[in-house]
Amino acid sequence: MSKKIKILLGVTGGIAAYKSAEIARLLIKKNYLVKVVMTRTAEDFITPLTFETLTNEKVYPYNAVEKDSPMLHIDLARWADIILIAPTTAEFLSKILHGRADDMLSTICLAYDKKLVLAPSMNKNMWANKATQENYKILKKRGIFFSGPEYGSQACGDIGSGRMKEPVDIIEDIELLTKKKSKLFKDKKIIITAGPTIEYIDPVRYLSNRSSGMMGCEIANAFHNNGAKVILVKGPCNYMQKEGIESIDVVSAKEMLSAVEDNILDCDIFISVAAVSDFIAKNLNNDKIKSNQDINLDLIKNVDILQTISENYDVFTIGFAAETSELKNNALKKLKNKKISVVAANKVSFTEGIDNNNNSITLFWGEGMEKILNLKNKKDLAVEFVEEISNIYN
Ligand SMILES: Cc1cc2nc3c(=O)[nH]c(=O)nc-3n(C[C@H](O)[C@H](O)[C@H](O)COP(=O)(O)O)c2cc1C
């Protein structure tokens, strides 16, 4: 970085405030200039001294005044290239929405007209509350960038959405906003399917699988970071893609196919990562099947999204193949029978591949071409996957 980018780190009074120290440390390490402004409640959770020590700058409290800078809020708003508020409490989210200015941080935000990045952090019910959700949607429409929140275990013992993104992931968002993105797939339109599908048997029961959606979402993120216009067609799962990626939520394989076909015409690449249910019930029961009897469930083959797309549309097609054995043989059969461009095969078992943070992939394409992407976390694997696909595609 030739000229240092200036980040004003706002810290509000949530339990994740202790993680802001790590955010400040990482920003400094990445060569950003950092000044910290704290709300009054934030100081109940972490001391200004921590930030002063990490940033080597004075920290501004909620009622900061300076003799030689009477317009401190305007000066700080002008100074910042980016304001990052991490954590952002539910209260502060609502304050920003209403344009309130009753302390230093909210006043700076009101006087600020550049990129505002919020990293919300709160209990899952606070996040799911209609008031918070409406605030979030309106703020997004105003162009405010949201880094998280994410799904996971929370300080209060709950599990759900509302947890602050990890500091390294927030830093990654800041880097993407401040640095030029590499553009391996600039202006390419890419449709990616992710997650499981659900096929109903009766009004309460369904067939599905253990897919978490993580691999598909991380691949979507990696293509997005490389300049592609990504459309993510996602079955029911909790894993979230990055801000700015268009996503279409679907339930069944038929809905997934229809969403893909609705968008396929000017598409350059189609990637089927979703774990599509291979079977559906031959007859859908409109009434709940009674539990006091043995039943035989007749299953028939479901729609084949990958094959439908590869056979009917002129698009570079990549299909994931989850195999429990005979990985190479099965992958090569899929490549040939479904006439697709690349097969990305991964081994699955009760403990590998699916519903797991780590994965390895072997790519097969052309006449006997093969490349192994070794076991690593799915985020890093997705980055490597995009680089390899760029070599094959171009
Ligand atoms: C122990 C404790 C933990 C809290 N954690 C959170 C939290 O994680 N997220 C949140 O939105 N509010 C949390 N609150 C509530 C906020 O502290 C409260 O809304 C406060 O007014 C926020 O002020 P500020 O946004 O100006 O910092 C917590 C309160 C307490 C007492």
The ligand as an SDF file (V2000), in Angstrom:
LIG
                    3D

 31 33  0  0  0  0  0  0  0  0999 V2000
  -23.6300   -8.1690   29.4080 C   0  0  0  0  0  0  0  0  0  0  0  0
  -24.2760   -7.4970   28.2260 C   0  0  0  0  0  0  0  0  0  0  0  0
  -24.0110   -7.9380   26.9610 C   0  0  0  0  0  0  0  0  0  0  0  0
  -24.6190   -7.3260   25.8700 C   0  0  0  0  0  0  0  0  0  0  0  0
  -24.3230   -7.7950   24.5990 N   0  0  0  0  0  0  0  0  0  0  0  0
  -24.9290   -7.2340   23.5570 C   0  0  0  0  0  0  0  0  0  0  0  0
  -24.6420   -7.7170   22.2500 C   0  0  0  0  0  0  0  0  0  0  0  0
  -23.8400   -8.6420   22.0450 O   0  0  0  0  0  0  0  0  0  0  0  0
  -25.2720   -7.1370   21.2020 N   0  0  0  0  0  0  0  0  0  0  0  0
  -26.1590   -6.1080   21.3720 C   0  0  0  0  0  0  0  0  0  0  0  0
  -26.7260   -5.6560   20.3740 O   0  0  0  0  0  0  0  0  0  0  0  0
  -26.4260   -5.6180   22.5930 N   0  0  0  0  0  0  0  0  0  0  0  0
  -25.8380   -6.1510   23.6920 C   0  0  0  0  0  0  0  0  0  0  0  0
  -26.1170   -5.6590   24.9380 N   0  0  0  0  0  0  0  0  0  0  0  0
  -26.9930   -4.4880   25.0660 C   0  0  0  0  0  0  0  0  0  0  0  0
  -26.2140   -3.2060   24.7740 C   0  0  0  0  0  0  0  0  0  0  0  0
  -25.1060   -3.0970   25.6390 O   0  0  0  0  0  0  0  0  0  0  0  0
  -27.1500   -2.0110   24.9430 C   0  0  0  0  0  0  0  0  0  0  0  0
  -28.1580   -2.0390   23.9540 O   0  0  0  0  0  0  0  0  0  0  0  0
  -26.4060   -0.6920   24.8750 C   0  0  0  0  0  0  0  0  0  0  0  0
  -27.3330    0.3550   25.0590 O   0  0  0  0  0  0  0  0  0  0  0  0
  -25.6990   -0.5130   23.5640 C   0  0  0  0  0  0  0  0  0  0  0  0
  -25.1100    0.7690   23.5100 O   0  0  0  0  0  0  0  0  0  0  0  0
  -24.1750    1.2550   22.3340 P   0  0  0  0  0  0  0  0  0  0  0  0
  -24.7180    0.6740   21.0780 O   0  0  0  0  0  0  0  0  0  0  0  0
  -24.2460    2.7290   22.3680 O   0  0  0  0  0  0  0  0  0  0  0  0
  -22.8100    0.7710   22.6280 O   0  0  0  0  0  0  0  0  0  0  0  0
  -25.5180   -6.2470   26.0520 C   0  0  0  0  0  0  0  0  0  0  0  0
  -25.7680   -5.7940   27.3530 C   0  0  0  0  0  0  0  0  0  0  0  0
  -25.1670   -6.4150   28.4190 C   0  0  0  0  0  0  0  0  0  0  0  0
  -25.4640   -5.8960   29.8130 C   0  0  0  0  0  0  0  0  0  0  0  0
  1  2  1  0
  2  3  1  0
  2 30  2  0
  3  4  2  0
  4  5  1  0
  4 28  1  0
  5  6  2  0
  6  7  1  0
  6 13  1  0
  7  8  2  0
  7  9  1  0
  9 10  1  0
 10 11  2  0
 10 12  1  0
 12 13  2  0
 13 14  1  0
 14 15  1  0
 14 28  1  0
 15 16  1  0
 16 17  1  0
 16 18  1  0
 18 19  1  0
 18 20  1  0
 20 21  1  0
 20 22  1  0
 22 23  1  0
 23 24  1  0
 24 25  2  0
 24 26  1  0
 24 27  1  0
 28 29  2  0
 29 30  1  0
 30 31  1  0
M  END
$$$$
